Amino acid sequence: MVRPFTKWTIRVQNKEADFRYKHVNLRDNSESVAMYSSEAFEKTECERFFEVAIHTRYWTLFYNVLSVISDTFFNDFSDPIRYIVLSIPIIYFGSYDGVSQDSLAGTITTYASMLSHLLEVLTACASVIFAYSRLAGSAKRVYDFMCYTEDGPKPEGGDYGSKTKCDDILYEFDRVTYCTPNNGGKVLLKDFTLKVNQNKNVLITGPSGAGKTAFLRIISKIWPIKTGVLTVNAYHYDILPIPSNLYMPNGRLTLKQQIIFPLTVDKASKCFDDQQIMAIIKELSLDSVLHLCNGLDSIVDFEWAERLSLAQQQRIGFARILYHRPELALLDEATNCLSPAAEREMYMMLQKRGISYISTGNQPLLRPCHDIEVKLNGWGGYEVFDLSKSNADKGMVLP
């Protein structure tokens, strides 16, 4: 009885979580919903999620009814049950016909007390079983989450190599194959081999869905490797990803906190002073954002992702790179909302500071800012071009 109830508890929690997430997603994208005039569609979807959650909850009522019946049965009918049980050998079998009334009364009292304790134990056991079933469903989800966060993605056949002693190599792919992480996932890159030295910058190009973002997820160890070995000669905290849709934590935060993210202000104060952060803001032309926030340390009363434009958010992403100065920056179309001149200028800032980077994107102006281009075709194949020996339009295949 415990196992099926635990499974249904997990299902109920999953469906209710889907319903809550639908409301969160609707709230975060309310402006887009209004522009599309898709209120009817969103209402239908919310009702669908709600019906699924309620339908799943109905199946757990069967086990809840059993729990209530068991508690009610043992609690309210314990006295009749014990005397009925004691009457069977006395009335129907005549087991105590030769026993005196005083002795029989003492025997009945003794056995009635024993049966009363037995029924109390059975009641407690039933309550514990149903309580354990409810708790086990929640504990199983928490356990699965903790296992994943501690161990990370499980390689299917590939592996991540340890840091090498060769300081010249920043990262190396050795016949790496990866695919989408669902069952029977599509192979995005097959038998990929590449060795990149320090201060060499790589551009990942290809059609939409070819696996450009997945390439960065593999380096970040978010997705598992199917086969091969990937060795990154940098610690995890020396790799900083910057997606095109920059993550900006909400809440009453300051501009300084957004720039130094994921550090906190108390830890960052030991590394940088405000003058250095102000120099980064000036270099990236973020003076308008500074004015909007009333300085570095003023708590704002707006949501960052809603108030700032995409271009401003991408500039803050580069401010994080200039602040942290990682060994490797992962830029997932991190400049696609900027003008070509601003795009080129930002890449020059990284080169000036000796920060290596991997970029994704198909803009022609990105090629002069990189040394190597890896062009994915979306079906596992790829081509590698040496951009350091070519112009912005032509590439020469590396041997």
Buried (B, 14 or more C-beta within 10 A) or exposed (E): EEEEBBBBBBBBBBBBEEBEEBEEEBEEBEEEBEEEEBEEEBEEBBEEBBEBBEEBBEEBEEBEEBBEEBBEBBEEEBEEBBEEBBEEEBEEEEEBEEEEEEEBEEBBEEBBEEBBEEBEEBBEEBBEBBEBBBEBBEBBBEEEEEEEEEEEBEBBEBBBBEEBEEEEBBBBBBEBBBBBBEEEEEBBBBBBEBBBBBEBBBBBBBEEEBBBBBBBBBBBBEBBBBBBBBBBBBEEEBBBBBBBBBEBEEEEBBBBBBBBBEBEEEEBEEEBEEEEBBEBBEBBEBEEBBEBBEEBEEEBEEEBBEBBEBBBBBBBBBBBBBBBBBBBBBBBBBBBBBEEEBBBBBBEBBEEEEBBBBBBBBBEBBBBBBBBBBBBBBEBBBBBBBBEEBEEEEBEEEE
